[in-house]
Amino acid sequence: MAPRGSIAAYNSPTMTFPPHLFPVAPDRIARYTAYRALEPLTIDGRLDEPSWQLAPRSPRFVDLINGRRPIHDTRAAVLWDDTYLYVGFWVEEPFVTASFTERDALIWTENDVEVFIAGRDAYYEFEINALGTIYEVFFIWSDAYQRDGYSCAPEFAPDAPGHSPWDGVGFKHPRGPREGFWQWDLPGLKSAVHVDGTLNDNSDRDRGWTVELAFPWEGLGWLAKADGRALPPHDGDVWRMDFSRFNAYKEAPPADDSGGWTWSAHGVWDSHVPEVFPFITFLSRIPGV
């Protein structure tokens, strides 16, 4: 049996489907090493602690569908400690705008950044705009929903507020539909945004905005349920996560801009395909420190 959380375990026949069923070949999926933070992080959106300065940043995000270089730079990084999974975003944007202020508003219809965290039988979606407004959903694959006892938990009961079946966006997943819980909130979540410029003022030019997120491991227990993965991870454990940016605008033709940019291209207009999410390996020590 492969170690919990290892790439071999996550790609085992019981956890995924043959690679040819998906729009991106396995060797084209990004891989990244997330190191332990050197100190407790203050979640203020500024990403100025030494740990963020040392953390390796992702390559520049590419178009979600075609993998081409978009007009503006976007990068992300991941850190962790015994309490939190940390994600930082650096978002270049010359005119930073946001309008939604109500939690769980449809912020993907304007400019946002997004994180998806996948377990074997469930995954979590998080979005945030430049005002710091967040949107969350928890998805459980329908084939596991009753079989593995998720439906017995009060927060995931069939009559739970915000529950409805769901079948993806632009890709017909071979596993079938999901059960979506649109009023589920991750307990203990911390998030912050810092705008380097003037929000919602196009009379000047901005540099962009940064995002700092702290997802408590304790709150991610439902993602670890199916395969008993460790929380926090052990050294060498691998999770699948996705990091993306969606814009209300597109680069002018002849650029082939889908409006969605991501760390590792999906090959299709759909963020809900965990089999093409980047592989994130957790290690305790930043090299050279």
ABEGO torsion letter per residue (X at the ends): XBBBGBAAAAABAAABBBAAABABBAAABBBBBBBBBABBBBBAGAGABAAAAABBBBBBBBBAAAGBBBABBBBBBBBBBAABBBBBBBBBBABBBBABABBGBBAAABBBBBBBBBBAABBBBBBBBAAGBBBBBBBBBAAAAAAAGAAABAAABAABBGBBBBAEAABBBAAEBBBBBAABBBBGBBBBBBBBEBBGBAABBBAEBBBBBBBBAAAAAAAAAAAGBBOBBBBGBBBBBBBBBBBABBBBOABBBAGBBBABBAGBBBAABAAABBBBBBBABBBGX
